[in-house]
Amino acid sequence: MTGAEDANREGVVGHGYLAGAGWVVAARGELDQDTLGPLEEVLAAAVDQHRMVVLDVGSVTFGDSSFLNLLLRLHQLTTLRIAAPGDQLRRLFALTGADTVLSLHPTVEDAVRAS
């Protein structure tokens, strides 16, 4: 991996950790087709290893249709819970109807505890 790829991974993917019955992945910054790769890799690995994945999007400032597409694909593969979406992501989910499909939660703790 090049230094630029390392910096990009650090730019959009925060820490991951075990919580309850699943794995939490923290994302941050702007998530679009140009920056989504590292997050997609981390989420794919989490899906392979855990029945439930919580994506903490509390530090995401922007997500586009490619980010939404990733979430919808992962939703079909595992129990995916989205935690702490900000105003922009809530608008994206509402405008596209994804809020009726995805499991959205106000906090990571709520997402982990949800049944």
N, CA, C and O of each residue as an XYZ file, in Angstrom:
460
protein
N       0.847     -1.168      0.000
C       0.000      0.000      0.000
C       0.895      1.235      0.000
O       1.877      1.286      0.741
N       0.568      2.224     -0.820
C       1.380      3.433     -0.880
C       1.039      4.353      0.277
O       0.036      4.162      0.964
N       1.880      5.349      0.485
C       1.611      6.334      1.528
C       0.300      7.056      1.301
O      -0.429      7.340      2.251
N      -0.007      7.358      0.033
C      -1.278      8.033     -0.284
C      -2.458      7.133      0.039
O      -3.475      7.606      0.546
N      -2.337      5.826     -0.251
C      -3.429      4.908      0.073
C      -3.602      4.799      1.581
O      -4.729      4.756      2.072
N      -2.487      4.752      2.326
C      -2.570      4.745      3.788
C      -3.275      5.993      4.296
O      -4.143      5.907      5.165
N      -2.908      7.150      3.761
C      -3.521      8.402      4.190
C      -5.003      8.408      3.863
O      -5.810      8.884      4.662
N      -5.377      7.880      2.684
C      -6.785      7.836      2.308
C      -7.550      6.913      3.236
O      -8.646      7.258      3.678
N      -6.993      5.735      3.545
C      -7.648      4.805      4.468
C      -7.852      5.489      5.817
O      -8.933      5.412      6.400
N      -6.818      6.155      6.309
C      -6.930      6.853      7.580
C      -7.932      7.997      7.480
O      -8.532      8.390      8.480
N      -8.113      8.531      6.272
C      -9.022      9.656      6.094
C     -10.483      9.294      6.246
O     -11.250     10.096      6.779
N     -10.903      8.114      5.800
C     -12.331      7.791      5.810
C     -12.695      6.658      6.759
O     -13.872      6.477      7.068
N     -11.729      5.900      7.221
C     -12.014      4.782      8.108
C     -11.336      5.023      9.443
O     -10.116      5.170      9.524
N     -12.146      5.061     10.484
C     -11.586      5.189     11.819
C     -11.346      3.819     12.406
O     -11.065      2.861     11.685
N     -11.455      3.732     13.682
C     -11.207      2.482     14.386
C     -12.370      1.498     14.210
O     -13.499      1.900     13.926
N     -12.081      0.228     14.381
C     -13.097     -0.815     14.414
C     -12.946     -1.578     15.718
O     -11.839     -1.717     16.238
N     -14.049     -2.069     16.242
C     -13.982     -2.783     17.511
C     -15.201     -3.680     17.694
O     -16.259     -3.454     17.107
N     -15.023     -4.691     18.516
C     -16.081     -5.621     18.856
C     -17.021     -4.959     19.855
O     -16.575     -4.344     20.823
N     -18.325     -5.089     19.615
C     -19.327     -4.540     20.527
C     -20.528     -5.470     20.534
O     -21.172     -5.669     19.504
N     -20.824     -6.030     21.675
C     -21.936     -6.961     21.762
C     -21.716     -8.116     20.811
O     -20.665     -8.757     20.821
N     -22.716     -8.375     19.991
C     -22.654     -9.496     19.057
C     -22.103     -9.104     17.687
O     -22.147     -9.901     16.750
N     -21.589     -7.888     17.565
C     -21.146     -7.457     16.246
C     -19.877     -6.637     16.264
O     -19.227     -6.470     17.295
N     -19.547     -6.134     15.099
C     -18.347     -5.351     14.877
C     -18.750     -3.932     14.488
O     -19.607     -3.742     13.625
N     -18.138     -2.946     15.116
C     -18.408     -1.546     14.807
C     -17.275     -1.006     13.952
O     -16.100     -1.196     14.267
N     -17.637     -0.331     12.867
C     -16.687      0.350     11.992
C     -17.045      1.829     12.015
O     -18.193      2.198     11.768
N     -16.075      2.664     12.307
C     -16.294      4.105     12.307
C     -15.832      4.680     10.969
O     -14.729      4.399     10.502
N     -16.696      5.487     10.369
C     -16.355      6.166      9.115
C     -16.346      7.662      9.377
O     -16.974      8.142     10.321
N     -15.628      8.394      8.537
C     -15.575      9.844      8.728
C     -15.278     10.534      7.404
O     -14.795      9.929      6.448
N     -15.584     11.814      7.391
C     -15.265     12.637      6.232
C     -16.286     12.510      5.113
O     -17.453     12.193      5.345
N     -15.825     12.762      3.906
C     -16.674     12.721      2.714
C     -16.556     11.359      2.063
O     -15.454     10.892      1.774
N     -17.693     10.723      1.834
C     -17.726      9.385      1.238
C     -18.394      9.456     -0.121
O     -19.613      9.588     -0.232
N     -17.568      9.364     -1.148
C     -18.058      9.378     -2.519
C     -17.249      8.366     -3.328
O     -16.410      7.655     -2.774
N     -17.495      8.301     -4.615
C     -16.836      7.280     -5.436
C     -15.311      7.384     -5.402
O     -14.626      6.387     -5.630
N     -14.772      8.556     -5.125
C     -13.320      8.726     -5.095
C     -12.686      8.327     -3.765
O     -11.488      8.047     -3.719
N     -13.459      8.295     -2.691
C     -12.896      8.032     -1.366
C     -13.425      6.760     -0.722
O     -12.961      6.377      0.352
N     -14.366      6.110     -1.341
C     -15.101      5.005     -0.721
C     -14.329      3.693     -0.623
O     -14.657      2.860      0.222
N     -13.327      3.485     -1.451
C     -12.611      2.210     -1.519
C     -12.143      1.641     -0.191
O     -12.447      0.489      0.117
N     -11.412      2.416      0.607
C     -10.926      1.872      1.885
C     -12.053      1.451      2.821
O     -11.947      0.425      3.493
N     -13.127      2.230      2.873
C     -14.256      1.860      3.729
C     -14.917      0.591      3.222
O     -15.286     -0.278      4.012
N     -15.066      0.482      1.927
C     -15.666     -0.722      1.343
C     -14.852     -1.967      1.702
O     -15.423     -3.008      2.026
N     -13.519     -1.863      1.646
C     -12.653     -2.993      1.999
C     -12.832     -3.407      3.451
O     -12.959     -4.594      3.753
N     -12.842     -2.430      4.346
C     -12.983     -2.717      5.775
C     -14.352     -3.319      6.069
O     -14.458     -4.268      6.846
N     -15.396     -2.778      5.458
C     -16.748     -3.307      5.687
C     -16.896     -4.720      5.122
O     -17.525     -5.572      5.750
N     -16.330     -4.974      3.958
C     -16.399     -6.320      3.371
C     -15.723     -7.336      4.283
O     -16.239     -8.438      4.468
N     -14.578     -6.980      4.855
C     -13.887     -7.874      5.787
C     -14.729     -8.088      7.039
O     -14.795     -9.205      7.554
N     -15.366     -7.043      7.532
C     -16.215     -7.167      8.719
C     -17.413     -8.074      8.450
O     -17.779     -8.893      9.293
N     -18.021     -7.926      7.275
C     -19.167     -8.753      6.899
C     -18.776    -10.228      6.823
O     -19.557    -11.105      7.192
N     -17.560    -10.494      6.340
C     -17.072    -11.877      6.244
C     -16.878    -12.518      7.611
O     -16.958    -13.739      7.739
N     -16.626    -11.710      8.628
C     -16.277    -12.250      9.937
C     -17.362    -12.097     11.007
O     -17.282    -12.746     12.050
N     -18.363    -11.263     10.772
C     -19.355    -10.973     11.818
C     -20.771    -11.013     11.244
O     -21.021    -10.590     10.115
N     -21.678    -11.531     12.053
C     -23.086    -11.604     11.623
C     -23.752    -10.234     11.627
O     -24.697     -9.995     10.876
N     -23.255     -9.333     12.477
C     -23.835     -8.000     12.574
C     -22.717     -6.971     12.514
O     -21.696     -7.095     13.190
N     -22.934     -5.946     11.683
C     -21.962     -4.865     11.538
C     -22.689     -3.552     11.787
O     -23.751     -3.295     11.220
N     -22.099     -2.723     12.647
C     -22.617     -1.381     12.900
C     -21.662     -0.398     12.240
O     -20.457     -0.428     12.488
N     -22.203      0.463     11.407
C     -21.402      1.507     10.777
C     -21.698      2.819     11.488
O     -22.801      3.358     11.393
N     -20.706      3.320     12.194
C     -20.817      4.594     12.902
C     -20.515      5.711     11.908
O     -19.368      5.891     11.499
N     -21.545      6.459     11.522
C     -21.385      7.526     10.539
C     -21.495      8.909     11.184
O     -21.734      9.905     10.500
N     -21.320      8.959     12.490
C     -21.430     10.225     13.207
C     -20.426     11.282     12.761
O     -20.673     12.476     12.932
N     -19.308     10.867     12.197
C     -18.288     11.818     11.728
C     -18.249     11.925     10.207
O     -17.309     12.491      9.649
N     -19.258     11.387      9.539
C     -19.340     11.508      8.077
C     -19.984     12.854      7.752
O     -21.067     13.171      8.244
N     -19.308     13.637      6.924
C     -19.814     14.964      6.562
C     -20.578     14.971      5.245
O     -21.333     15.903      4.966
N     -20.383     13.930      4.432
C     -21.063     13.858      3.137
C     -21.057     12.419      2.656
O     -20.055     11.717      2.790
N     -22.167     11.985      2.101
C     -22.248     10.691      1.450
C     -23.054     10.837      0.176
O     -24.083     11.512      0.165
N     -22.594     10.207     -0.905
C     -23.303     10.318     -2.179
C     -23.973      8.996     -2.535
O     -24.070      8.096     -1.702
N     -24.431      8.888     -3.770
C     -25.155      7.692     -4.210
C     -24.274      6.447     -4.198
O     -24.782      5.346     -3.990
N     -22.969      6.592     -4.415
C     -22.106      5.411     -4.363
C     -21.996      4.892     -2.925
O     -21.918      3.681     -2.718
N     -21.989      5.768     -1.948
C     -22.010      5.372     -0.541
C     -23.334      4.675     -0.218
O     -23.349      3.628      0.428
N     -24.421      5.253     -0.663
C     -25.730      4.642     -0.435
C     -25.800      3.261     -1.084
O     -26.315      2.318     -0.482
N     -25.290      3.137     -2.294
C     -25.269      1.853     -2.991
C     -24.502      0.813     -2.178
O     -24.949     -0.327     -2.053
N     -23.349      1.197     -1.623
C     -22.568      0.292     -0.786
C     -23.395     -0.177      0.413
O     -23.416     -1.367      0.726
N     -24.063      0.740      1.072
C     -24.869      0.369      2.243
C     -25.980     -0.599      1.871
O     -26.233     -1.561      2.596
N     -26.638     -0.359      0.762
C     -27.735     -1.234      0.348
C     -27.228     -2.624     -0.038
O     -27.898     -3.619      0.236
N     -26.064     -2.705     -0.664
C     -25.473     -4.008     -0.986
C     -25.106     -4.770      0.283
O     -25.388     -5.963      0.397
N     -24.478     -4.083      1.238
C     -24.088     -4.732      2.486
C     -25.298     -5.161      3.297
O     -25.270     -6.189      3.973
N     -26.353     -4.375      3.228
C     -27.596     -4.694      3.926
C     -28.135     -6.062      3.494
O     -28.757     -6.766      4.290
N     -27.898     -6.431      2.248
C     -28.359     -7.719      1.737
C     -27.473     -8.875      2.192
O     -27.892    -10.031      2.128
N     -26.255     -8.585      2.650
C     -25.298     -9.627      3.004
C     -25.228     -9.923      4.495
O     -24.815    -11.013      4.889
N     -25.625     -8.971      5.323
C     -25.480     -9.124      6.769
C     -26.501     -8.260      7.478
O     -27.242     -7.512      6.841
N     -26.538     -8.361      8.781
C     -27.315     -7.426      9.583
C     -26.476     -6.160      9.695
O     -25.493     -6.120     10.434
N     -26.870     -5.130      8.959
C     -26.151     -3.862      8.939
C     -26.979     -2.830      9.673
O     -28.161     -2.642      9.382
N     -26.355     -2.166     10.619
C     -27.015     -1.095     11.353
C     -26.192      0.177     11.189
O     -24.969      0.162     11.325
N     -26.876      1.270     10.895
C     -26.236      2.557     10.676
C     -26.464      3.404     11.923
O     -27.603      3.616     12.337
N     -25.373      3.888     12.522
C     -25.466      4.648     13.763
C     -25.090      6.107     13.574
O     -24.127      6.434     12.880
N     -25.866      6.976     14.205
C     -25.570      8.407     14.330
C     -25.490      9.175     13.016
O     -24.586      9.994     12.849
N     -26.412      8.935     12.070
C     -26.343      9.720     10.833
C     -26.660     11.189     11.092
O     -27.585     11.520     11.834
N     -25.877     12.060     10.469
C     -26.103     13.495     10.579
C     -27.186     13.951      9.612
O     -27.809     13.140      8.927
N     -27.398     15.249      9.568
C     -28.475     15.824      8.748
C     -28.360     15.446      7.280
O     -29.356     15.056      6.670
N     -27.160     15.553      6.694
C     -27.011     15.276      5.261
C     -27.350     13.830      4.948
O     -28.048     13.557      3.971
N     -26.871     12.905      5.754
C     -27.164     11.499      5.493
C     -28.638     11.184      5.748
O     -29.237     10.407      5.006
N     -29.221     11.771      6.774
C     -30.653     11.544      7.011
C     -31.470     12.035      5.825
O     -32.436     11.383      5.429
N     -31.093     13.180      5.253
C     -31.795     13.683      4.055
C     -31.615     12.721      2.883
O     -32.578     12.407      2.185
N     -30.389     12.254      2.666
C     -30.121     11.295      1.585
C     -30.984     10.048      1.751
O     -31.619      9.596      0.799
N     -31.005      9.498      2.954
C     -31.788      8.285      3.206
C     -33.284      8.546      3.018
O     -33.988      7.706      2.457
N     -33.774      9.692      3.476
C     -35.196     10.008      3.350
C     -35.592     10.247      1.894
O     -36.625      9.751      1.446
N     -34.785     10.998      1.158
C     -35.104     11.313     -0.244
C     -35.120     10.073     -1.130
O     -35.881     10.007     -2.095
N     -34.296      9.106     -0.812
C     -34.198      7.901     -1.634
C     -35.076      6.767     -1.128
O     -35.221      5.746     -1.799
N     -35.659      6.939      0.047
C     -36.452      5.868      0.643
C     -35.615      4.826      1.360
O     -36.151      3.840      1.866
N     -34.307      5.032      1.410
C     -33.426      4.069      2.074
C     -33.695      4.008      3.569
O     -33.371      3.014      4.219
N     -34.286      5.064      4.120
C     -34.600      5.053      5.546
C     -35.664      4.022      5.897
O     -35.839      3.685      7.068
N     -36.372      3.519      4.896
C     -37.356      2.463      5.144
C     -36.751      1.070      5.003
O     -37.383      0.073      5.356
N     -35.531      1.006      4.489
C     -34.852     -0.273      4.260
C     -33.718     -0.485      5.258
O     -33.583     -1.562      5.838
N     -32.912      0.542      5.451
C     -31.759      0.442      6.335
C     -32.187      0.569      7.797
O     -33.200      1.193      8.110
N     -31.410     -0.024      8.664
C     -31.643      0.037     10.103
C     -30.852      1.204     10.663
O     -29.638      1.108     10.840
N     -31.543      2.323     10.947
C     -30.906      3.557     11.392
C     -31.102      3.740     12.893
O     -32.181      3.473     13.421
N     -30.056      4.195     13.575
C     -30.096      4.337     15.026
C     -29.400      5.630     15.434
O     -28.440      6.041     14.781
N     -29.866      6.282     16.506
C     -29.278      7.560     16.907
C     -27.862      7.457     17.455
O     -27.088      8.408     17.352
N     -27.513      6.307     18.040
C     -26.171      6.138     18.608
C     -25.653      4.736     18.308
O     -26.418      3.843     17.945
N     -24.352      4.556     18.464
C     -23.751      3.232     18.314
C     -24.332      2.287     19.363
O     -24.647      1.137     19.056
N     -24.472      2.758     20.575
C     -25.002      1.917     21.652
C     -26.412      1.424     21.310
O     -26.732      0.255     21.524
N     -27.248      2.314     20.782
C     -28.609      1.913     20.387
C     -28.558      0.879     19.266
O     -29.337     -0.075     19.267
N     -27.654      1.059     18.318
C     -27.531      0.122     17.209
C     -27.080     -1.252     17.699
O     -27.595     -2.272     17.240
N     -26.142     -1.288     18.608
C     -25.645     -2.564     19.141
C     -26.741     -3.280     19.913
O     -26.868     -4.501     19.815
N     -27.534     -2.538     20.679
C     -28.581     -3.137     21.514
C     -29.857     -3.485     20.756
O     -30.677     -4.249     21.266
N     -30.047     -2.950     19.557
C     -31.290     -3.175     18.809
C     -31.491     -4.660     18.542
O     -30.540     -5.421     18.367
N     -32.764     -5.044     18.518
C     -33.040     -6.466     18.229
C     -33.636     -6.635     16.855
O     -33.931     -7.757     16.443
